[in-house]
């Protein structure tokens, strides 16, 4: 196995390890509103402006 292939496999393994840690630490959705809004609230005026702009 060449050095380039070995380095590529190591980098790929580190990438997937970091990805796995990020997914494991992610805040879980408790309700359907958490899924769609990310647990955030938006004032009515900002929501209205968003709908009008689109």
Secondary structure as UniProt FT lines:
FT   HELIX           3..25
FT   HELIX           32..37
FT   TURN            38..39
FT   HELIX           44..53
//
